[in-house]
Amino acid sequence: MTETASAPDAVGEETVAAAEKKAGPSSWDARILAFACHFCAFAAADLAGIMRLSYSPNVRIIRLPCTGTLDHSYVLRAFERGVDGVFVAG
């Protein structure tokens, strides 16, 4: 009975180790595209820059007149071009 109980544990450890190897290097950083409203979110990002606060260089901000006018095709196109995440703030 002990052999049966330890077999799934061993398999589980091997599965976790294989998943960690497939996950990629630990230096991987996600590329984020942010669509920001000119009067709300972009103003906050601009204020953060004025205050000399920093954020990851992997985040790219695109200023829009209003995020309500954002077409869904732009979000889908971003993922098609290899962006890891999209942030819409308004």
MITIVEX-231324 format. One record per atom (N, C-alpha, C): x, y, z; residue in one letter; atom name. Coordinates in steps of 0.1 Angstrom, whole numbers, plus 5000, padded with zeros to 4 digits. Layout:
// MITIVEX-231324
 east north   up rest atom
    X     Y    Z    A   CA
...
END
This chain:
// MITIVEX-231324
 east north   up rest atom
 5008  4988 5000    M    N
 5000  5000 5000    M   CA
 5009  5013 5000    M    C
 5020  5012 5006    T    N
 5029  5023 5006    T   CA
 5034  5026 4993    T    C
 5037  5016 4984    E    N
 5042  5018 4971    E   CA
 5031  5026 4962    E    C
 5019  5023 4964    T    N
 5008  5029 4956    T   CA
 5007  5044 4960    T    C
 5009  5047 4973    A    N
 5007  5061 4978    A   CA
 5019  5069 4973    A    C
 5031  5064 4972    S    N
 5042  5072 4968    S   CA
 5044  5074 4953    S    C
 5038  5065 4946    A    N
 5039  5066 4931    A   CA
 5033  5079 4926    A    C
 5021  5083 4930    P    N
 5015  5095 4925    P   CA
 5023  5107 4929    P    C
 5029  5107 4941    D    N
 5037  5118 4946    D   CA
 5049  5120 4937    D    C
 5056  5109 4933    A    N
 5067  5110 4925    A   CA
 5064  5115 4911    A    C
 5053  5111 4906    V    N
 5048  5115 4893    V   CA
 5045  5130 4893    V    C
 5038  5134 4904    G    N
 5035  5148 4906    G   CA
 5047  5157 4906    G    C
 5058  5153 4913    E    N
 5070  5161 4914    E   CA
 5077  5162 4900    E    C
 5076  5151 4892    E    N
 5082  5151 4879    E   CA
 5074  5161 4870    E    C
 5061  5161 4871    T    N
 5053  5169 4863    T   CA
 5055  5184 4867    T    C
 5057  5187 4879    V    N
 5060  5201 4883    V   CA
 5073  5205 4878    V    C
 5083  5197 4879    A    N
 5097  5200 4874    A   CA
 5096  5202 4859    A    C
 5089  5194 4852    A    N
 5088  5195 4837    A   CA
 5081  5208 4833    A    C
 5071  5212 4841    A    N
 5063  5225 4838    A   CA
 5072  5237 4841    A    C
 5081  5236 4851    E    N
 5090  5247 4854    E   CA
 5100  5249 4843    E    C
 5105  5238 4837    K    N
 5114  5239 4826    K   CA
 5108  5245 4814    K    C
 5095  5241 4811    K    N
 5088  5247 4799    K   CA
 5084  5261 4801    K    C
 5083  5266 4814    A    N
 5078  5279 4816    A   CA
 5088  5290 4811    A    C
 5100  5287 4808    G    N
 5109  5296 4803    G   CA
 5118  5302 4813    G    C
 5127  5311 4809    P    N
 5137  5317 4818    P   CA
 5130  5326 4828    P    C
 5136  5327 4840    S    N
 5130  5336 4850    S   CA
 5131  5350 4847    S    C
 5139  5354 4837    S    N
 5141  5368 4833    S   CA
 5130  5373 4823    S    C
 5120  5364 4820    W    N
 5110  5368 4811    W   CA
 5101  5379 4817    W    C
 5098  5389 4809    D    N
 5089  5399 4813    D   CA
 5078  5401 4803    D    C
 5066  5402 4808    A    N
 5054  5403 4799    A   CA
 5054  5417 4792    A    C
 5050  5417 4780    R    N
 5049  5430 4772    R   CA
 5034  5434 4773    R    C
 5032  5445 4779    I    N
 5018  5450 4781    I   CA
 5016  5463 4773    I    C
 5004  5463 4767    L    N
 5000  5475 4759    L   CA
 4989  5481 4766    L    C
 4990  5494 4769    A    N
 4979  5501 4777    A   CA
 4973  5512 4768    A    C
 4960  5511 4766    F    N
 4952  5521 4760    F   CA
 4946  5530 4771    F    C
 4950  5543 4770    A    N
 4947  5552 4781    A   CA
 4939  5564 4776    A    C
 4929  5568 4783    C    N
 4921  5579 4780    C   CA
 4929  5592 4783    C    C
 4928  5602 4774    H    N
 4937  5614 4774    H   CA
 4934  5621 4787    H    C
 4922  5622 4792    F    N
 4918  5631 4803    F   CA
 4919  5623 4816    F    C
 4919  5610 4816    C    N
 4919  5603 4829    C   CA
 4932  5595 4831    C    C
 4933  5584 4825    A    N
 4944  5575 4828    A   CA
 4958  5580 4823    A    C
 4957  5587 4811    F    N
 4970  5592 4806    F   CA
 4974  5604 4814    F    C
 4965  5611 4819    A    N
 4969  5622 4828    A   CA
 4975  5617 4841    A    C
 4971  5606 4846    A    N
 4977  5600 4857    A   CA
 4991  5595 4854    A    C
 4992  5588 4843    A    N
 5006  5584 4839    A   CA
 5015  5595 4837    A    C
 5010  5606 4831    D    N
 5018  5618 4829    D   CA
 5023  5624 4843    D    C
 5013  5624 4852    L    N
 5016  5629 4865    L   CA
 5027  5621 4872    L    C
 5026  5608 4870    A    N
 5036  5599 4876    A   CA
 5050  5602 4870    A    C
 5050  5605 4857    G    N
 5063  5609 4851    G   CA
 5068  5622 4857    G    C
 5059  5631 4859    I    N
 5064  5644 4865    I   CA
 5069  5642 4879    I    C
 5063  5633 4886    M    N
 5068  5630 4900    M   CA
 5080  5621 4900    M    C
 5085  5617 4888    R    N
 5096  5609 4887    R   CA
 5094  5595 4892    R    C
 5082  5590 4892    L    N
 5079  5576 4895    L   CA
 5082  5568 4883    L    C
 5086  5555 4885    S    N
 5089  5547 4873    S   CA
 5080  5535 4872    S    C
 5078  5530 4860    Y    N
 5071  5517 4858    Y   CA
 5079  5509 4848    Y    C
 5076  5497 4847    S    N
 5083  5488 4838    S   CA
 5084  5493 4824    S    C
 5096  5492 4818    P    N
 5097  5496 4804    P   CA
 5090  5487 4794    P    C
 5085  5476 4799    N    N
 5077  5466 4791    N   CA
 5063  5471 4789    N    C
 5059  5482 4795    V    N
 5045  5487 4794    V   CA
 5046  5499 4783    V    C
 5038  5497 4773    R    N
 5037  5508 4763    R   CA
 5023  5514 4764    R    C
 5023  5528 4764    I    N
 5010  5535 4766    I   CA
 5006  5541 4753    I    C
 4994  5539 4749    I    N
 4988  5546 4737    I   CA
 4977  5555 4742    I    C
 4978  5568 4739    R    N
 4969  5578 4743    R   CA
 4957  5578 4733    R    C
 4945  5578 4739    L    N
 4933  5579 4731    L   CA
 4925  5590 4735    L    C
 4917  5597 4726    P    N
 4908  5607 4731    P   CA
 4898  5602 4742    P    C
 4893  5590 4740    C    N
 4884  5584 4749    C   CA
 4885  5569 4747    C    C
 4885  5561 4758    T    N
 4886  5547 4756    T   CA
 4873  5541 4752    T    C
 4862  5549 4753    G    N
 4849  5544 4748    G   CA
 4849  5543 4733    G    C
 4858  5549 4726    T    N
 4859  5548 4711    T   CA
 4868  5537 4707    T    C
 4874  5530 4716    L    N
 4884  5519 4713    L   CA
 4876  5508 4706    L    C
 4881  5504 4694    D    N
 4875  5494 4686    D   CA
 4881  5480 4691    D    C
 4873  5470 4692    H    N
 4878  5457 4697    H   CA
 4889  5451 4687    H    C
 4889  5455 4675    S    N
 4899  5450 4666    S   CA
 4913  5454 4669    S    C
 4915  5466 4676    Y    N
 4928  5470 4680    Y   CA
 4933  5461 4691    Y    C
 4925  5457 4700    V    N
 4928  5448 4711    V   CA
 4932  5434 4705    V    C
 4924  5429 4696    L    N
 4927  5416 4690    L   CA
 4940  5417 4682    L    C
 4942  5428 4675    R    N
 4954  5429 4667    R   CA
 4967  5430 4676    R    C
 4966  5436 4687    A    N
 4977  5436 4697    A   CA
 4981  5422 4701    A    C
 4972  5414 4704    F    N
 4975  5400 4707    F   CA
 4980  5392 4695    F    C
 4975  5395 4683    E    N
 4981  5388 4671    E   CA
 4995  5392 4669    E    C
 4999  5404 4673    R    N
 5013  5409 4671    R   CA
 5022  5405 4682    R    C
 5018  5397 4692    G    N
 5026  5392 4702    G   CA
 5026  5399 4715    G    C
 5017  5408 4718    V    N
 5016  5414 4731    V   CA
 5010  5404 4741    V    C
 5016  5404 4753    D    N
 5012  5394 4763    D   CA
 4999  5399 4771    D    C
 4997  5412 4771    G    N
 4985  5416 4779    G   CA
 4981  5430 4774    G    C
 4968  5433 4775    V    N
 4963  5446 4771    V   CA
 4956  5452 4783    V    C
 4958  5465 4786    F    N
 4952  5472 4797    F   CA
 4944  5484 4791    F    C
 4931  5485 4793    V    N
 4923  5496 4789    V   CA
 4919  5504 4801    V    C
 4923  5516 4802    A    N
 4920  5525 4813    A   CA
 4914  5538 4808    A    C
 4903  5542 4815    G    N
 4897  5554 4811    G   CA
 4890  5561 4822    G    C
END
